[in-house]
Amino acid sequence: MSSANLHPMLNVAVKAARAAGAIINRAALDVESVRISQKQVNDFVTEVDHASEQTIIETLLTAYPGHAIWAEESGKVHGSQGSDFVWIIDPLDGTTNFIHGFPVYCVSIGLSVKGKIEQAVIYDPSRNDLFTATKGRGAYMNERRIRVSKRTELRQCLISTGFPFRPGDNFNNYLKMMAEVMQRTAGLRRPGAAALDLAYVAAGFADGFFETGLSPWDVAAGSLLVTEAGGLIGNFTGDAEFMEQKECIAGNPRIYGQLVAILGKYSKFASAGEKAKLRQSPILPLPAADEPAADLDDAQT
């Protein structure tokens, strides 16, 4: 969809994302000089996050001063709080990747209208890839319509995830989840930027995604991309009202259902019986060497 045909609010969000991307790309040329601080263990913020966020907020509020802002770094202090229109912003998703020069990070901007995401932009500045969606009008990557993958068997699928890294994260549960998914798929990937992971599910580059500990700014824009590309997204039990629940599964409809069936018992919202089964289960072994995980055209590397 060309910029002339974009919804006006989406056009402004694209302008904001590209302006933030320009700041990020300039900083990436000399990433060792970027000032870094630590919000908590393994959770970093840089001056680039703050500059990117400021540019996005200024661009959005110049166009729509009556809208509210919900941003990762500054929270809910800008704009007209209480508005039905709330811009949910992650100015640099994948900060840890960025400060190491690992080129997997993005800008994520979603617009919530009365609690529903209606506009979405995810911009990868290192590749100049722009993902956009307007509710009811499809999802696009660089003006080309995108759809989720057509694979139906989990054993042929590439699944992306994120590793727990915060104090208090349940590492044992994650190891069990990873073991269950790894031995049933063609491969498990951890790129390190959840918003971009969701954009890749929408584009069919990955067949599914799961992660815990995510915040609304990580998933707001990506959730609309996935659904507008024909996919499903929700919490581990399959509930679509997942935005503030800190657990997320996404995928094409068939793979989404299979991931929910595997991971539902790990949900904070699982039944007492499901949680009891989980407490009794050991970490599963990987398949034996003579037991191929899949016969597929896109082999795991």
N, C-alpha and C positions, 0 to 999 in steps of 0.2 A: 504494500500500500504506500503510495507516494506521500510525501509530506503535505501536499496540497489536499489530499483526501483524508488526512488524519483528523480525528476529533480535536477541536481547538485546545482542550485541556491537555490532551496527549501531546500535542505539538509543543506546548509550553514545557511539559515534563521532559520531552526529548531535548529541547534547548538547554534545560537545566542540567540534564545528565551529560550532555556533550561538553558543557562548560566545566563541570566537575572533572570529567575525563581528561580535559586539557591540563588541568592542575596536576592530576595524578601522573600523567605522562611526562610532564616537565620534571616532576620530583623523581620519577623513576630513572631519569638520566644520571642522577647522582644520589642514589638512595642511601648511601652511607652517611650523607650529611643531614638526613632527615632526623628531626628531634622526636624521640620516642618516650612515652611514659607507660606505666603499667597500671591498669585498672584493678586487676587482681592477678593471681598466679596464671601465667600463660595467656592473659587477656590484655592485648596491647592497644594503645591508641597513639596516633602520630599527629603532628601539626598538619599533615596532609588530610587526614580524616576531618579535622576541624575546618580547614580552608574549603574543602570540597563541600562539606555540609553547609557552610555559610553561603557559598555561591548558589547552591540549590535553593536554600530558603529564600534568599533575596530574589532569585528569578521567579519563583512560584508566587511569592507575596506581592511582587510588583504587578503581576498579572491578575492575581486573585487575593486582594488584601483582606477579604472577608473570610478566607479559608483558615483552617487550623493546621498546625504542624505537629507531627509526632516523629521525632528524629532520634537516632541511636545515641548521639553524643549530648545533645542539649535537651532531650526529653520533650515535654509538652509546655514549653514556655513561649513559643513564637506563634504569631497569627491570632485569630479570633477563636480561642478555645471555647468549645460549646457549639461550634458550627457543625452542620451535617456533613460538611466536606472536610476530610482530614487527609493530608498528605503524609504517608508513612515512608520514612527515608532511612536507608543505610548508605551513607556517603562513600564508604569503601569497605565492601564485604570481602574478607580475605586479607585483612591487615597483616597478619603474620606472614602470609605468602609475600605480600608487597615488601615488607621490610627485609626479607631475605633475597629479594630480586627474583622470586619465583613467580612467573607471569600468569597467575590464575587469581584474578580478583575482578571486582565489578562495582558499578554504581547501581543501586536499586531504589526505584521510586514507584510507589503505588498510591492511588487515590481511592479512599474509602468514602462512599456516599451512603449515609444512614446505615453504616455498619457493613456494607457490601463493597468489595473491591470492584471498581468500574474502569479504571485506567491503570496501565502497567508499563513501565520501562525498565529494562535491565541493559546496561551498557558495559561492554568489556573494552576498556580503552586500549589495552595492549594489542588486541586483534582488530579493533574498530568494528566489532560486532554489536549491532543494535537489535534488541528484541523488544517488540511492542505488542500490546493488546488493548483493545477496547471491548467491554462486555457486549457480547452479541455480534461482534464483527470479526472474530477470528484472531489468530496470533501470527506474528510475522517476525522474520529474521532478515534484516537488511532489505526490507520491502518485498520479501518472498514469503508466501504463505507457508506455515509450518504445521506439521501434524505429529502426534506421538507415534511411536513405532508400532508395527503390526505384529510383532512376535507374540506368540500365545503360550509358549512353554518356557517356564522359568529357567530350565537348564540351558537354554540358548541365549540367555539375557545377560547384559552388562548392567550392574546395579551400582549406583553411587551412594555414598554415606559420609558421615562425619564422625571422627573419633571423639570420645569424651576427653575434656582437658581441664575442666574446672574442679576445684576442691569440692568434695561432696558428690561428684558424679559416681554412678554405680558402675564401676569398671567390670565387675564380675557379670552383671547382667549384659553389658555390651559384648563381652567376650562370648557369651552364650548366643546372643543375637547374631554376631558375626559368624560364628561356627555354623549356625543353622542356615544362614543365607549363603555363605561361601560354598558349602558342599552341594548346593542345589542350583548353582548358577554357572555361567561361563566366566564370570569374573566380578570382583568387588573393587571399587575404586574410591579413593578419598582425595578429591581434588583440593578441598579446603575453602570453598566459597559456596555456601548453601544456595544463595540466590542464583548463581550461575549453574549449579547442579540442577535446579528446577527448570531453568531456561533450556538446558540440554535435554531434560526429559521431554519438554514441550517440542523440541526440534527433532526428537527421535534419536539423538546421539547416545543417550542412555535409555534403558527400558524402564527403569524404576529408581526410586530414591527413598532412603529412610534416615532419620536422625532424631536424636533427643536434644533437649536443652536449647532449642531455637526460640528466638524472640520474634514478635510480629514484623519488625523491619527486615528480618532475614527472609520471610516467606510471603509477605503481602503481594508484591508484584509477581513473584514466581507462581503463586497460586492461580492467578488469573491467566497467566501464560499457559499453564498446564491444562486448565479446564477449557480455554478457548481453542486449544490444539487437540481437543478430544479426549483428554486424560481425566483422571480422578485424583483428588488429593484430600487427605483427612488425617485424623489421629490414628494410632495403632489399632484401634477397634473399628475403624472405618467411619467414624463420625466426622462429617464435613465441617462442623463448627470447631475447628482445631486451632484457630489463629493464636490464641493466648494460652494454649495447653502444653507447650514445650515438647511436643512430639509430633512427628510428621511422616507420612508415607505418601508417595506420589508415583504414578505410573500410567501406562495405558490400561484400559479397563480390566483386561484379563490378568495382567501382571499385578496390578493393584490388588485385586481380589486374592491372589495367591500370597502376596506379601502380608496382607492383613491376616490371612489364615495362619501364617507362621509367627507373626510378631504380635498378634493381638494379646497374647497372654503376658507380654512384657509391659502392657499399657498401665499407666497409673489408674486408668478407668476400667481395668479388667475386673471380672467378678472375683469374689473371694475364692471360689473353687479353682479358677484358672491360675490365680496367684499361688495357691497351695501346690498345684502341680509343678509350677515353675521352681518353687523352693526345693522340691524333691529331685529336680532333674540335674544331672551332672552336665559339664561342658561336653558337647557331642564331639566324637572323633571325626577327623576328616576321612574321606573315602580312601580305601586301600589303593596302592599304586596300580593294581591291575583292574581297577574299577573306574573306567573313564567317566568323567563328570558330564560330558556331552559330546555329540558328534555334530559339529556346527561349522558354518562357513567363516565365522569371525572368531578364530581361536584366541584363547587368553594368552596374553604376553606378560 
